[in-house]
């Protein structure tokens, strides 16, 4: 796994600071296509949250989805949206599912075929 891009966000309250790190990650996967092994780069997102309490104590939380798409720009756009909205790791999976589902509905050229 390789980190391609990192965006940082921060929230403040009277008793704590919350820092978010939004990372676009790259992973190489090997796919067997009709007996031929093919290597592809796939992209995902990792969100790290660091809660810094007034007394200095830090609590971290992290979540990642390593394989979202082979399209780097698509994954970058999702990551930028998460950064703008300060999405927490806890909500990563649900929001990702909504974003990807919406994208597939918009792009009517995408078709999935089941092998018979």
N, CA, C and O atoms as CSV, one atom per row, in Angstrom:
chain,resi,resn,atom,element,x,y,z
A,1,UNK,N,N,0.852,-1.181,0.000
A,1,UNK,CA,C,0.000,0.000,0.000
A,1,UNK,C,C,0.893,1.238,0.000
A,1,UNK,O,O,1.871,1.322,0.743
A,2,UNK,N,N,0.532,2.186,-0.845
A,2,UNK,CA,C,1.290,3.430,-0.981
A,2,UNK,C,C,0.319,4.605,-0.867
A,2,UNK,O,O,-0.761,4.584,-1.457
A,3,UNK,N,N,0.707,5.630,-0.103
A,3,UNK,CA,C,-0.130,6.824,0.049
A,3,UNK,C,C,0.182,7.778,-1.108
A,3,UNK,O,O,1.335,8.154,-1.322
A,4,UNK,N,N,-0.854,8.159,-1.842
A,4,UNK,CA,C,-0.718,9.036,-3.008
A,4,UNK,C,C,-0.928,10.506,-2.630
A,4,UNK,O,O,-0.211,11.383,-3.111
A,5,UNK,N,N,-1.903,10.763,-1.778
A,5,UNK,CA,C,-2.288,12.140,-1.440
A,5,UNK,C,C,-2.837,12.163,-0.023
A,5,UNK,O,O,-3.507,11.223,0.405
A,6,UNK,N,N,-2.549,13.251,0.712
A,6,UNK,CA,C,-3.071,13.410,2.074
A,6,UNK,C,C,-3.687,14.805,2.193
A,6,UNK,O,O,-3.063,15.808,1.851
A,7,UNK,N,N,-4.912,14.842,2.681
A,7,UNK,CA,C,-5.586,16.107,2.983
A,7,UNK,C,C,-5.847,16.135,4.482
A,7,UNK,O,O,-6.198,15.116,5.076
A,8,UNK,N,N,-5.674,17.305,5.091
A,8,UNK,CA,C,-5.840,17.419,6.543
A,8,UNK,C,C,-7.004,18.350,6.863
A,8,UNK,O,O,-7.157,19.413,6.262
A,9,UNK,N,N,-7.820,17.922,7.828
A,9,UNK,CA,C,-8.925,18.741,8.311
A,9,UNK,C,C,-8.849,18.838,9.820
A,9,UNK,O,O,-8.210,18.007,10.465
A,10,UNK,N,N,-9.500,19.852,10.394
A,10,UNK,CA,C,-9.436,20.044,11.848
A,10,UNK,C,C,-10.715,20.675,12.351
A,10,UNK,O,O,-11.263,21.582,11.725
A,11,UNK,N,N,-11.195,20.182,13.506
A,11,UNK,CA,C,-12.342,20.753,14.210
A,11,UNK,C,C,-11.892,21.150,15.609
A,11,UNK,O,O,-11.025,20.507,16.199
A,12,UNK,N,N,-12.490,22.219,16.134
A,12,UNK,CA,C,-12.147,22.699,17.475
A,12,UNK,C,C,-13.392,22.748,18.350
A,12,UNK,O,O,-14.491,23.030,17.873
A,13,UNK,N,N,-13.206,22.473,19.617
A,13,UNK,CA,C,-14.244,22.727,20.613
A,13,UNK,C,C,-13.518,23.232,21.864
A,13,UNK,O,O,-12.292,23.338,21.866
A,14,UNK,N,N,-14.258,23.539,22.913
A,14,UNK,CA,C,-13.634,24.057,24.130
A,14,UNK,C,C,-12.741,23.029,24.821
A,14,UNK,O,O,-11.772,23.404,25.481
A,15,UNK,N,N,-13.046,21.753,24.681
A,15,UNK,CA,C,-12.309,20.732,25.425
A,15,UNK,C,C,-11.424,19.841,24.570
A,15,UNK,O,O,-10.665,19.037,25.111
A,16,UNK,N,N,-11.502,19.963,23.227
A,16,UNK,CA,C,-10.721,19.059,22.390
A,16,UNK,C,C,-10.503,19.602,20.983
A,16,UNK,O,O,-11.196,20.511,20.525
A,17,UNK,N,N,-9.525,19.018,20.322
A,17,UNK,CA,C,-9.252,19.281,18.910
A,17,UNK,C,C,-9.345,17.935,18.197
A,17,UNK,O,O,-8.839,16.926,18.688
A,18,UNK,N,N,-9.982,17.930,17.058
A,18,UNK,CA,C,-10.060,16.703,16.264
A,18,UNK,C,C,-9.360,16.959,14.935
A,18,UNK,O,O,-9.727,17.865,14.188
A,19,UNK,N,N,-8.346,16.145,14.654
A,19,UNK,CA,C,-7.638,16.223,13.381
A,19,UNK,C,C,-8.029,15.028,12.523
A,19,UNK,O,O,-8.101,13.896,13.002
A,20,UNK,N,N,-8.280,15.302,11.245
A,20,UNK,CA,C,-8.606,14.249,10.293
A,20,UNK,C,C,-7.547,14.237,9.193
A,20,UNK,O,O,-7.108,15.289,8.729
A,21,UNK,N,N,-7.148,13.052,8.789
A,21,UNK,CA,C,-6.222,12.875,7.676
A,21,UNK,C,C,-6.907,11.985,6.643
A,21,UNK,O,O,-7.235,10.831,6.916
A,22,UNK,N,N,-7.115,12.543,5.457
A,22,UNK,CA,C,-7.783,11.829,4.371
A,22,UNK,C,C,-6.716,11.417,3.367
A,22,UNK,O,O,-6.043,12.266,2.782
A,23,UNK,N,N,-6.564,10.119,3.171
A,23,UNK,CA,C,-5.477,9.603,2.339
A,23,UNK,C,C,-6.036,8.816,1.152
A,23,UNK,O,O,-6.893,7.947,1.304
A,24,UNK,N,N,-5.522,9.151,-0.035
A,24,UNK,CA,C,-5.768,8.325,-1.212
A,24,UNK,C,C,-4.642,7.304,-1.224
A,24,UNK,O,O,-3.466,7.667,-1.212
A,25,UNK,N,N,-5.003,6.025,-1.248
A,25,UNK,CA,C,-3.998,4.965,-1.191
A,25,UNK,C,C,-4.016,4.151,-2.485
A,25,UNK,O,O,-5.046,4.013,-3.146
A,26,UNK,N,N,-2.841,3.620,-2.823
A,26,UNK,CA,C,-2.678,2.817,-4.031
A,26,UNK,C,C,-2.200,1.424,-3.649
A,26,UNK,O,O,-1.301,1.267,-2.824
A,27,UNK,N,N,-2.809,0.425,-4.255
A,27,UNK,CA,C,-2.440,-0.964,-4.014
A,27,UNK,C,C,-2.362,-1.665,-5.363
A,27,UNK,O,O,-3.147,-1.377,-6.266
A,28,UNK,N,N,-1.422,-2.577,-5.495
A,28,UNK,CA,C,-1.328,-3.370,-6.715
A,28,UNK,C,C,-1.991,-4.712,-6.471
A,28,UNK,O,O,-1.695,-5.396,-5.491
A,29,UNK,N,N,-2.888,-5.080,-7.367
A,29,UNK,CA,C,-3.570,-6.374,-7.250
A,29,UNK,C,C,-3.288,-7.199,-8.500
A,29,UNK,O,O,-3.055,-6.658,-9.581
A,30,UNK,N,N,-3.314,-8.502,-8.334
A,30,UNK,CA,C,-3.134,-9.414,-9.451
A,30,UNK,C,C,-4.474,-10.071,-9.747
A,30,UNK,O,O,-5.146,-10.594,-8.857
A,31,UNK,N,N,-4.841,-10.030,-11.015
A,31,UNK,CA,C,-6.130,-10.556,-11.440
A,31,UNK,C,C,-5.903,-11.684,-12.442
A,31,UNK,O,O,-5.081,-11.560,-13.350
A,32,UNK,N,N,-6.631,-12.779,-12.275
A,32,UNK,CA,C,-6.573,-13.891,-13.210
A,32,UNK,C,C,-7.692,-13.700,-14.231
A,32,UNK,O,O,-8.871,-13.855,-13.913
A,33,UNK,N,N,-7.304,-13.361,-15.463
A,33,UNK,CA,C,-8.283,-13.162,-16.531
A,33,UNK,C,C,-8.095,-14.275,-17.557
A,33,UNK,O,O,-7.160,-14.249,-18.356
A,34,UNK,N,N,-8.999,-15.252,-17.520
A,34,UNK,CA,C,-8.973,-16.395,-18.430
A,34,UNK,C,C,-7.600,-17.067,-18.471
A,34,UNK,O,O,-7.080,-17.374,-19.544
A,35,UNK,N,N,-7.023,-17.290,-17.292
A,35,UNK,CA,C,-5.748,-17.976,-17.182
A,35,UNK,C,C,-4.525,-17.090,-17.302
A,35,UNK,O,O,-3.408,-17.550,-17.064
A,36,UNK,N,N,-4.705,-15.843,-17.663
A,36,UNK,CA,C,-3.588,-14.896,-17.752
A,36,UNK,C,C,-3.570,-14.023,-16.514
A,36,UNK,O,O,-4.581,-13.421,-16.153
A,37,UNK,N,N,-2.432,-13.956,-15.875
A,37,UNK,CA,C,-2.292,-13.118,-14.688
A,37,UNK,C,C,-1.981,-11.682,-15.128
A,37,UNK,O,O,-1.066,-11.447,-15.918
A,38,UNK,N,N,-2.742,-10.750,-14.613
A,38,UNK,CA,C,-2.576,-9.343,-14.961
A,38,UNK,C,C,-2.475,-8.531,-13.677
A,38,UNK,O,O,-3.216,-8.775,-12.725
A,39,UNK,N,N,-1.580,-7.588,-13.650
A,39,UNK,CA,C,-1.378,-6.745,-12.479
A,39,UNK,C,C,-2.018,-5.386,-12.737
A,39,UNK,O,O,-1.824,-4.794,-13.799
A,40,UNK,N,N,-2.777,-4.897,-11.769
A,40,UNK,CA,C,-3.460,-3.600,-11.899
A,40,UNK,C,C,-3.245,-2.764,-10.642
A,40,UNK,O,O,-3.102,-3.294,-9.540
A,41,UNK,N,N,-3.226,-1.455,-10.830
A,41,UNK,CA,C,-3.206,-0.545,-9.690
A,41,UNK,C,C,-4.646,-0.185,-9.361
A,41,UNK,O,O,-5.427,0.169,-10.244
A,42,UNK,N,N,-4.987,-0.278,-8.088
A,42,UNK,CA,C,-6.311,0.109,-7.615
A,42,UNK,C,C,-6.143,1.158,-6.523
A,42,UNK,O,O,-5.100,1.236,-5.874
A,43,UNK,N,N,-7.175,1.956,-6.333
A,43,UNK,CA,C,-7.089,3.076,-5.399
A,43,UNK,C,C,-8.196,2.987,-4.360
A,43,UNK,O,O,-9.298,2.510,-4.630
A,44,UNK,N,N,-7.871,3.456,-3.176
A,44,UNK,CA,C,-8.814,3.444,-2.075
A,44,UNK,C,C,-8.618,4.679,-1.206
A,44,UNK,O,O,-7.869,5.593,-1.553
A,45,UNK,N,N,-9.303,4.683,-0.080
A,45,UNK,CA,C,-9.255,5.827,0.843
A,45,UNK,C,C,-9.067,5.323,2.268
A,45,UNK,O,O,-9.651,4.321,2.680
A,46,UNK,N,N,-8.240,6.044,2.998
A,46,UNK,CA,C,-8.074,5.803,4.425
A,46,UNK,C,C,-8.335,7.120,5.148
A,46,UNK,O,O,-7.857,8.174,4.728
A,47,UNK,N,N,-9.092,7.050,6.231
A,47,UNK,CA,C,-9.345,8.236,7.057
A,47,UNK,C,C,-8.810,7.952,8.457
A,47,UNK,O,O,-9.184,6.967,9.094
A,48,UNK,N,N,-7.933,8.832,8.919
A,48,UNK,CA,C,-7.407,8.754,10.282
A,48,UNK,C,C,-7.969,9.921,11.080
A,48,UNK,O,O,-7.993,11.055,10.602
A,49,UNK,N,N,-8.416,9.642,12.285
A,49,UNK,CA,C,-8.961,10.672,13.183
A,49,UNK,C,C,-8.134,10.661,14.458
A,49,UNK,O,O,-7.919,9.610,15.062
A,50,UNK,N,N,-7.671,11.837,14.862
A,50,UNK,CA,C,-6.937,11.967,16.119
A,50,UNK,C,C,-7.682,12.968,16.994
A,50,UNK,O,O,-7.798,14.146,16.656
A,51,UNK,N,N,-8.184,12.477,18.124
A,51,UNK,CA,C,-8.882,13.314,19.097
A,51,UNK,C,C,-7.856,13.735,20.147
A,51,UNK,O,O,-7.299,12.892,20.851
A,52,UNK,N,N,-7.608,15.038,20.251
A,52,UNK,CA,C,-6.643,15.564,21.212
A,52,UNK,C,C,-7.421,16.274,22.308
A,52,UNK,O,O,-8.022,17.324,22.083
A,53,UNK,N,N,-7.400,15.685,23.498
A,53,UNK,CA,C,-8.145,16.248,24.622
A,53,UNK,C,C,-7.353,17.384,25.267
A,53,UNK,O,O,-6.151,17.531,25.045
A,54,UNK,N,N,-8.047,18.173,26.057
A,54,UNK,CA,C,-7.452,19.333,26.718
A,54,UNK,C,C,-6.241,18.950,27.584
A,54,UNK,O,O,-5.287,19.719,27.701
A,55,UNK,N,N,-6.292,17.747,28.192
A,55,UNK,CA,C,-5.187,17.304,29.044
A,55,UNK,C,C,-4.024,16.698,28.246
A,55,UNK,O,O,-3.055,16.219,28.835
A,56,UNK,N,N,-4.115,16.716,26.894
A,56,UNK,CA,C,-3.045,16.203,26.044
A,56,UNK,C,C,-3.218,14.760,25.602
A,56,UNK,O,O,-2.492,14.289,24.727
A,57,UNK,N,N,-4.162,14.061,26.190
A,57,UNK,CA,C,-4.410,12.671,25.813
A,57,UNK,C,C,-4.895,12.604,24.368
A,57,UNK,O,O,-5.716,13.418,23.945
A,58,UNK,N,N,-4.381,11.623,23.606
A,58,UNK,CA,C,-4.776,11.447,22.210
A,58,UNK,C,C,-5.458,10.094,22.008
A,58,UNK,O,O,-4.994,9.063,22.497
A,59,UNK,N,N,-6.556,10.129,21.284
A,59,UNK,CA,C,-7.284,8.911,20.948
A,59,UNK,C,C,-7.363,8.860,19.423
A,59,UNK,O,O,-7.810,9.812,18.784
A,60,UNK,N,N,-6.927,7.741,18.848
A,60,UNK,CA,C,-6.934,7.635,17.391
A,60,UNK,C,C,-7.954,6.607,16.914
A,60,UNK,O,O,-8.260,5.633,17.603
A,61,UNK,N,N,-8.464,6.855,15.722
A,61,UNK,CA,C,-9.401,5.958,15.073
A,61,UNK,C,C,-9.064,6.000,13.591
A,61,UNK,O,O,-8.717,7.055,13.061
A,62,UNK,N,N,-9.162,4.870,12.928
A,62,UNK,CA,C,-8.811,4.807,11.515
A,62,UNK,C,C,-9.683,3.780,10.809
A,62,UNK,O,O,-10.085,2.771,11.390
A,63,UNK,N,N,-9.961,4.059,9.561
A,63,UNK,CA,C,-10.730,3.119,8.732
A,63,UNK,C,C,-10.248,3.291,7.303
A,63,UNK,O,O,-9.921,4.401,6.883
A,64,UNK,N,N,-10.202,2.186,6.548
A,64,UNK,CA,C,-9.806,2.291,5.149
A,64,UNK,C,C,-10.560,1.291,4.294
A,64,UNK,O,O,-11.007,0.242,4.757
A,65,UNK,N,N,-10.681,1.658,3.040
A,65,UNK,CA,C,-11.193,0.772,2.005
A,65,UNK,C,C,-10.116,0.789,0.928
A,65,UNK,O,O,-9.916,1.796,0.249
A,66,UNK,N,N,-9.427,-0.335,0.779
A,66,UNK,CA,C,-8.270,-0.371,-0.120
A,66,UNK,C,C,-8.636,-0.392,-1.593
A,66,UNK,O,O,-7.896,0.144,-2.418
A,67,UNK,N,N,-9.758,-0.997,-1.937
A,67,UNK,CA,C,-10.113,-1.106,-3.350
A,67,UNK,C,C,-11.459,-0.427,-3.583
A,67,UNK,O,O,-12.511,-0.932,-3.192
A,68,UNK,N,N,-11.390,0.738,-4.235
A,68,UNK,CA,C,-12.609,1.450,-4.629
A,68,UNK,C,C,-12.726,1.448,-6.149
A,68,UNK,O,O,-13.777,1.132,-6.705
A,69,UNK,N,N,-11.614,1.809,-6.815
A,69,UNK,CA,C,-11.651,1.928,-8.273
A,69,UNK,C,C,-10.234,1.895,-8.836
A,69,UNK,O,O,-9.259,2.129,-8.121
A,70,UNK,N,N,-10.140,1.599,-10.135
A,70,UNK,CA,C,-8.864,1.708,-10.861
A,70,UNK,C,C,-8.667,3.139,-11.364
A,70,UNK,O,O,-7.610,3.476,-11.897
A,71,UNK,N,N,-9.673,3.960,-11.195
A,71,UNK,CA,C,-9.644,5.340,-11.665
A,71,UNK,C,C,-9.190,6.258,-10.527
A,71,UNK,O,O,-9.958,6.544,-9.609
A,72,UNK,N,N,-7.943,6.713,-10.595
A,72,UNK,CA,C,-7.367,7.551,-9.542
A,72,UNK,C,C,-8.148,8.843,-9.351
A,72,UNK,O,O,-8.396,9.246,-8.214
A,73,UNK,N,N,-8.539,9.498,-10.432
A,73,UNK,CA,C,-9.241,10.780,-10.311
A,73,UNK,C,C,-10.607,10.625,-9.643
A,73,UNK,O,O,-11.041,11.503,-8.898
A,74,UNK,N,N,-11.267,9.529,-9.906
A,74,UNK,CA,C,-12.560,9.247,-9.268
A,74,UNK,C,C,-12.387,9.137,-7.756
A,74,UNK,O,O,-13.167,9.704,-6.991
A,75,UNK,N,N,-11.362,8.407,-7.335
A,75,UNK,CA,C,-11.092,8.226,-5.903
A,75,UNK,C,C,-10.638,9.538,-5.273
A,75,UNK,O,O,-11.033,9.847,-4.149
A,76,UNK,N,N,-9.821,10.310,-5.972
A,76,UNK,CA,C,-9.396,11.624,-5.460
A,76,UNK,C,C,-10.597,12.539,-5.221
A,76,UNK,O,O,-10.663,13.235,-4.209
A,77,UNK,N,N,-11.531,12.531,-6.148
A,77,UNK,CA,C,-12.717,13.387,-6.017
A,77,UNK,C,C,-13.547,12.991,-4.797
A,77,UNK,O,O,-14.033,13.853,-4.066
A,78,UNK,N,N,-13.705,11.693,-4.582
A,78,UNK,CA,C,-14.421,11.233,-3.389
A,78,UNK,C,C,-13.683,11.677,-2.134
A,78,UNK,O,O,-14.301,12.148,-1.180
A,79,UNK,N,N,-12.358,11.527,-2.133
A,79,UNK,CA,C,-11.557,11.917,-0.963
A,79,UNK,C,C,-11.677,13.416,-0.684
A,79,UNK,O,O,-11.787,13.824,0.472
A,80,UNK,N,N,-11.656,14.226,-1.720
A,80,UNK,CA,C,-11.810,15.686,-1.554
A,80,UNK,C,C,-13.177,16.030,-0.977
A,80,UNK,O,O,-13.299,16.939,-0.156
A,81,UNK,N,N,-14.200,15.306,-1.405
A,81,UNK,CA,C,-15.539,15.519,-0.865
A,81,UNK,C,C,-15.571,15.174,0.624
A,81,UNK,O,O,-16.147,15.912,1.423
A,82,UNK,N,N,-14.957,14.059,0.991
A,82,UNK,CA,C,-14.883,13.678,2.406
A,82,UNK,C,C,-14.164,14.751,3.215
A,82,UNK,O,O,-14.584,15.083,4.324
A,83,UNK,N,N,-13.085,15.291,2.664
A,83,UNK,CA,C,-12.305,16.327,3.339
A,83,UNK,C,C,-13.152,17.583,3.562
A,83,UNK,O,O,-13.140,18.153,4.653
A,84,UNK,N,N,-13.878,18.008,2.544
A,84,UNK,CA,C,-14.727,19.203,2.660
A,84,UNK,C,C,-15.798,19.028,3.729
A,84,UNK,O,O,-16.139,19.979,4.432
A,85,UNK,N,N,-16.324,17.823,3.849
A,85,UNK,CA,C,-17.409,17.547,4.790
A,85,UNK,C,C,-16.921,17.065,6.162
A,85,UNK,O,O,-17.735,16.831,7.055
A,86,UNK,N,N,-15.597,16.914,6.338
A,86,UNK,CA,C,-14.993,16.386,7.571
A,86,UNK,C,C,-15.648,15.068,7.995
A,86,UNK,O,O,-16.106,14.915,9.127
A,87,UNK,N,N,-15.675,14.131,7.059
A,87,UNK,CA,C,-16.250,12.805,7.304
A,87,UNK,C,C,-15.355,12.034,8.274
A,87,UNK,O,O,-14.134,12.018,8.119
A,88,UNK,N,N,-15.963,11.402,9.266
A,88,UNK,CA,C,-15.194,10.623,10.242
A,88,UNK,C,C,-14.989,9.198,9.733
A,88,UNK,O,O,-15.730,8.739,8.864
A,89,UNK,N,N,-13.985,8.495,10.269
A,89,UNK,CA,C,-13.765,7.105,9.863
A,89,UNK,C,C,-15.005,6.232,10.060
A,89,UNK,O,O,-15.249,5.302,9.291
A,90,UNK,N,N,-15.774,6.537,11.084
A,90,UNK,CA,C,-16.964,5.756,11.416
A,90,UNK,C,C,-17.971,5.719,10.261
A,90,UNK,O,O,-18.672,4.724,10.078
A,91,UNK,N,N,-18.040,6.806,9.484
A,91,UNK,CA,C,-19.025,6.917,8.411
A,91,UNK,C,C,-18.460,6.589,7.023
A,91,UNK,O,O,-19.185,6.664,6.031
A,92,UNK,N,N,-17.194,6.233,6.946
A,92,UNK,CA,C,-16.548,6.005,5.652
A,92,UNK,C,C,-17.309,5.021,4.772
A,92,UNK,O,O,-17.616,5.338,3.623
A,93,UNK,N,N,-17.613,3.856,5.280
A,93,UNK,CA,C,-18.240,2.811,4.475
A,93,UNK,C,C,-19.615,3.245,3.964
A,93,UNK,O,O,-19.912,3.075,2.782
A,94,UNK,N,N,-20.447,3.798,4.830
A,94,UNK,CA,C,-21.796,4.198,4.422
A,94,UNK,C,C,-21.776,5.285,3.349
A,94,UNK,O,O,-22.511,5.203,2.365
A,95,UNK,N,N,-20.946,6.286,3.538
A,95,UNK,CA,C,-20.898,7.397,2.579
A,95,UNK,C,C,-20.274,6.936,1.269
A,95,UNK,O,O,-20.708,7.351,0.195
A,96,UNK,N,N,-19.267,6.088,1.350
A,96,UNK,CA,C,-18.657,5.542,0.138
A,96,UNK,C,C,-19.687,4.779,-0.684
A,96,UNK,O,O,-19.772,4.938,-1.901
A,97,UNK,N,N,-20.447,3.970,-0.015
A,97,UNK,CA,C,-21.477,3.190,-0.701
A,97,UNK,C,C,-22.454,4.114,-1.429
A,97,UNK,O,O,-22.818,3.850,-2.575
A,98,UNK,N,N,-22.877,5.185,-0.776
A,98,UNK,CA,C,-23.798,6.139,-1.403
A,98,UNK,C,C,-23.167,6.816,-2.613
A,98,UNK,O,O,-23.813,6.955,-3.651
A,99,UNK,N,N,-21.891,7.246,-2.488
A,99,UNK,CA,C,-21.204,7.928,-3.582
A,99,UNK,C,C,-21.011,7.013,-4.784
A,99,UNK,O,O,-21.263,7.420,-5.918
A,100,UNK,N,N,-20.575,5.807,-4.551
A,100,UNK,CA,C,-20.316,4.886,-5.658
A,100,UNK,C,C,-21.621,4.468,-6.324
A,100,UNK,O,O,-21.691,4.378,-7.549
A,101,UNK,N,N,-22.643,4.215,-5.532
A,101,UNK,CA,C,-23.947,3.858,-6.097
A,101,UNK,C,C,-24.475,4.987,-6.982
A,101,UNK,O,O,-24.998,4.727,-8.066
A,102,UNK,N,N,-24.346,6.219,-6.538
A,102,UNK,CA,C,-24.797,7.373,-7.324
A,102,UNK,C,C,-24.011,7.476,-8.624
A,102,UNK,O,O,-24.581,7.789,-9.669
A,103,UNK,N,N,-22.719,7.217,-8.570
A,103,UNK,CA,C,-21.876,7.283,-9.754
A,103,UNK,C,C,-22.296,6.237,-10.782
A,103,UNK,O,O,-22.350,6.536,-11.975
A,104,UNK,N,N,-22.594,5.019,-10.340
A,104,UNK,CA,C,-23.013,3.979,-11.264
A,104,UNK,C,C,-24.368,4.293,-11.880
A,104,UNK,O,O,-24.616,3.951,-13.036
A,105,UNK,N,N,-25.241,4.936,-11.125
A,105,UNK,CA,C,-26.542,5.315,-11.683
A,105,UNK,C,C,-26.368,6.387,-12.759
A,105,UNK,O,O,-27.081,6.373,-13.762
A,106,UNK,N,N,-25.434,7.310,-12.563
A,106,UNK,CA,C,-25.206,8.395,-13.519
A,106,UNK,C,C,-24.567,7.860,-14.792
A,106,UNK,O,O,-24.948,8.265,-15.891
A,107,UNK,N,N,-23.602,6.955,-14.660
A,107,UNK,CA,C,-22.895,6.427,-15.817
A,107,UNK,C,C,-23.618,5.191,-16.334
A,107,UNK,O,O,-23.331,4.068,-15.919
A,108,UNK,N,N,-24.548,5.411,-17.234
A,108,UNK,CA,C,-25.386,4.301,-17.718
A,108,UNK,C,C,-24.636,3.365,-18.651
A,108,UNK,O,O,-25.173,2.321,-19.023
A,109,UNK,N,N,-23.405,3.704,-19.043
A,109,UNK,CA,C,-22.631,2.847,-19.931
A,109,UNK,C,C,-22.041,1.651,-19.192
A,109,UNK,O,O,-21.612,0.683,-19.819
A,110,UNK,N,N,-22.019,1.713,-17.888
A,110,UNK,CA,C,-21.423,0.625,-17.111
A,110,UNK,C,C,-22.417,-0.524,-17.021
A,110,UNK,O,O,-23.561,-0.347,-16.603
A,111,UNK,N,N,-21.962,-1.694,-17.418
A,111,UNK,CA,C,-22.801,-2.881,-17.363
A,111,UNK,C,C,-21.999,-4.032,-16.759
A,111,UNK,O,O,-20.811,-4.185,-17.044
A,112,UNK,N,N,-22.636,-4.816,-15.948
A,112,UNK,CA,C,-22.018,-6.002,-15.372
A,112,UNK,C,C,-22.663,-7.226,-16.024
A,112,UNK,O,O,-23.886,-7.314,-16.136
A,113,UNK,N,N,-21.825,-8.161,-16.448
A,113,UNK,CA,C,-22.340,-9.382,-17.065
A,113,UNK,C,C,-21.876,-10.571,-16.255
A,113,UNK,O,O,-20.721,-10.650,-15.838
A,114,UNK,N,N,-22.785,-11.482,-16.042
A,114,UNK,CA,C,-22.469,-12.702,-15.319
A,114,UNK,C,C,-22.087,-13.772,-16.342
A,114,UNK,O,O,-22.758,-13.948,-17.359
A,115,UNK,N,N,-20.979,-14.492,-16.046
A,115,UNK,CA,C,-20.566,-15.565,-16.950
A,115,UNK,C,C,-21.538,-16.722,-16.854
A,115,UNK,O,O,-21.946,-17.112,-15.760
A,116,UNK,N,N,-21.906,-17.265,-17.987
A,116,UNK,CA,C,-22.834,-18.391,-18.034
A,116,UNK,C,C,-22.079,-19.664,-18.351
A,116,UNK,O,O,-22.682,-20.734,-18.436
